[in-house]
Amino acid sequence: MLSRNQLHIYPTSRALRTVSERLKKEEGFLPALMRMDEFERRVILMENKIQVDPLQRILLLREAAAFDRFETLNVNRDLVRFFTKSDALFKFFEELAAEDVNFETLAQADAYAEFEEHLKILEALLHNYKKLLDEKGYTDKAFIPHAYTLNEGFISTCARIEIHLEGYLSHFELSLLEEVSQMTEVIVHYTTSRFNMKMQERFETYGIKLPNNKKVVFDLSNKTVLEVVPNTAKINAKVYAVEEREEQVALAFAQIQKMVDDGMDARDIVLILPDESFKEHFTLFDK
C-alpha cells in the first residue's frame, strides 16, 4: 500500500495522465503526482521577491536595452519586434544561470571568442534588467539559481520523493535535488544509454556511478544504486528519403494514418521534429 506522503515526479503531463490512469486500477492510497517543473516551483522560495509576469518581463528587458551599445546586436527595440526577439534573450540568460556559467567563462570558450564584444553587451543588458527588477521587488527565472531558499515546509510533507527522470538535468536542477535529498529520501528512476553519457558523468560527480544501457533506480540521499535491470527496449526505426522538405509532411501523415488503420490509438502517437519552426507546415495540413 502506498503512503499518502509519497510524491512521484514525472517530466510531462502526458506521463502523469498515463500513470494516474494505471494507479486508479490499484488498491490503496494513491501517491501525490507532480510534474518536474511544478515541483521546482513548489520547492523554491524567493524571499521578499515576486516572480515577474511574462508581459512585464519583456517590457522591463526592453527598458534595460535602452543604451547605445545594444544597437550593435541589431535587435530592433520596437515593441512588436522586440517582443518576438526577447524569448531568445531570456532563454540564453536562463541557460547560463541553470548551468552556472558566467560571461567571463563563456568569453574564454573558443566557440565564443569572436563574440566577446557581443557578450559584454549582453552582460550589460542582464545587469540593467536585474537592476530594474530589484527596484520593483521582482525576480526572474534567470536569477533564481543564485538567490533562492528551500521550501522546508513543503519538503517536510514528503517522506519519500521518487523522480522518474527522462532526458537531461541542468547543473541547477541536479544541485537542487541534491539539497532536497539531504532533507528527505529522494529516489531516482533513470534509463542509461550511450545518448545520455553526459548525464551519467554528472551523476558520477555526486558519487553515483551508473552502469550503461540499463534501467536503474538509485538513492540520491545516500548515493547507492538500488536496482539494475537490462534495457531491452529497441527502436524499430525505418528511414525514408525525400527530395523536397515539404514532402516530409505528406510522408509523416501517411505513416500516422497507417498506424491508426493498424489499430493504434491516435493519442499514443507523437510526432517529433528536429526543427520546431517546421511545425507550422504540419499544422497547416493537419485536419
N, C-alpha and C positions, 0 to 999 in steps of 0.2 A: 504494500500500500504506500502510495506517495504522500509525503508530508505537505501540509499547506505552505510551509516556509521554504520550499524548494523553488528556485527560479531557473527556468530554462530559457536560454537566449539563442535566437536564430537570426540569420543575416537578412532575411527578406520577409515581407508579408505573405508571400506565396508559401514559403516554408512553414510559417506559423499556421496558415489555414490547413495545410496538409496534416501537420502534427495534431492540431486541435481536433480534426475530424477523426483521426485514429484514436486519440485518447478518450473521446466521448464513448467509445465502444468498450472501454475498460472499466473495471470496478475500482472504487476507492476515490480518494481526493485527487483532484487534478492539480498539477503544479501550475504556478504562475508562468505565463509565456510572455516574452517581450522581444522586440527587435533590438538589434545591437545598437542602432543609433538612438533609440529611445532609452536604452539602458545607460548610455553615456550621458544623456541629458539628465537622467534621474540621479546619477551617482556624483554629479559635479555641482558644486555650489559656487556662485560668484558673489562674494560679499560686497554689499553696497554698490552693486552694478546691475544694470538691466540690459538684457540682450537686445541689441538694436534691431528694429524690424527691417524686412527686406527692402522696402522703398527708401526708408530713412538712410540706410547704409549706402545706397547708391548716391543719394543727394549729398551726403557728407563726404564721400570719396571724391565726388565731382568738385566740391568746395575745396578739398585738400589738394586737388590738382591745379589750383589757381596759382601757379608760379611759372616763371619764364622757361626754365629748363624742361618742363614737362612737354612742351611743344615738340621737342626733339623726338619723342616717341611716336609722333604722327597719330595720336589718338584724339579724335575730334571731341571737344568738350560740349558741343551742342547737346542738349538734354536727351533727345531721342537717340542720337548716335552713341553717346556715352553710355546710355542705358544698355545697349547691346554689347559694348566692349567691356563693361565693368565686370562681367562674370568671369572673364579670363583673368583679370587682375586679382579678383578675390580668390579664385582657385589657386593662383600662384602663391599668394600670401599664406593661404591656409596650408598648402602643401609644405612650404618652408617651415611653418610652425610645427606641423604634425611630425615632420622628420627631424626637428631640432637642428635645422641648418640655418646659419645666419648669412648675411650678404657677403661678409668678408670671406667665409669659407667657399661660398658659391663663386666668387670672383677668382679664386685660386684654381678652380677646376678648368682644365684645358678647354672643355667644350664652351665655356662662358668667357674665356679670356678676352675675346674681341668685343664683348658686350659690356666691358667694365663701366663705361660712362652711362649706359642704359641702366645698369644695376644700381648705380649711385642715385639716379633719378627715381627709380622705384623705391629705393630705401628712403629717400626724402618724402616721397608720396605716402609711404606707410607711416613715417614719423608724424607727418601733418595730420593724417587720418586719426591716429591714436590720440593726438592732442585734442582734436575736436570731440572725439568720443569721451575723453576724460572730462572735458569741460561740461558735458551734458549728462555725465553719470552713466554712460553707456559702455558696453563692451561688444566685441565681435568675435566670431569663431576663430579668427586668425590670431587672437591674443589669449584665448582660453588655456592652451597648453602651458603657458608661463604664469598664469595668475588664477588658480582655482584652489578650492579646498574640497576634500571628500565629504559627501553627504553621509556621515556616520550613522545618522538616524535611519536612513533608508537601508544601508548595508546591514545594520544590526537586525533587520527584519528577515534577513535571508540566512538560514543556517547552512545552506549549500547553494552554490551557483554553478550551473552547468552550461558551458558555452559550446554550441555546435558551430564550429568555425568553418567557413569556406573562404578561399581567397587569401587576402593579404591584410595584415595588421600594420598600421603605421607605428613608428617609434613611440609616439604619444599614446596610442591605444594600448600597446603592449605594456608600456610603463604604468598606465592607469590600471590595467588588470592586475599587474604585479602588486600595486599598492592595495587594491581591494583584497587580493589573496592573503595579505598579511592580517586581515581583519575577519575573514570568513573563508570557508573552504571553496576553492574555485577549481572545477574540473573542466578540462577542455577535450572535446572530441574533434579529431582532425584526420584528414587523409593525406598522406605524404606521397609525393611523386617527383619526377625529375623537373616538373614545371614549377614547383614551389621550393626549390633548394634554398633560395634566399630567405624564405620564411623559416625554414628549418635551421639555417645558420643563426637567425635572430633568436630563436628559442634556445639555441645552444649557448648563446652569450648569457642566458639566465640559468644555465646549469642543466638544461634539459636536452639530451641528445636523442633524437628520434630516428628510428630505422626508416629507410626509404621504401616507397611503394607499399605502404601498409596503412591500414585503418587503426589509428591509435587513440587511446584515452589516457590522459596524464593529469596528475595533480599539480597544479601550478603553485599551490601553497607550500608543499614540501618537496617539489621538484622530483617526483617519481613517476615512472611510466606504469600505469595500472593494467593496461590491456593492449595487446598487439594482435591484429588479425590480418592475414594477407589480403591485399586489394586485388580481387579477381575481376573487377569490373573492366569491361573493354568497350571501346567505342567502335561500332561498326560503321565506319565512315565511307562515303562514296564521294569522289571528286569529279566535278564537271567543269568543262572549259567552255567559255562563251567568247564570242568575238567582240561584242559591244557590252558596255557596262549595264545598259538598261535591260539587256536580256536576262540578267540575274533576277529581275523582278518576276518575269513570266516563269522562269525555271523554279524559283522558290515557291510560288503559288501552286505550280503544278505538283511539286513534291508534297506540299501541305495537303492538297486535295487528295492525293493518293493515300496519305496516312489516314485521313478521315474516312475515305472509302474502305480502307482496310480495317476500320473499327476503332481507331484511336480517338479518344476524346480531344476535341479541338483545344480545350482548356489546358491540356497537358503538352501542347506544342509551343515551343519557344523559338523565335527567330532571332539569331544573334548576328549583328552587323559589325564589321571591323571599323566602319566609318559611320558615326552617328548621324551625320548630315544626310546620308543616303536614305534615312528613314522616311523622309518626306516623299520619296519616289514610291515607296511601298504603300504609304498612306493614301496616295492619290488613286491607286488601283485597288485598294482593299474594299471589298463590298461586304 
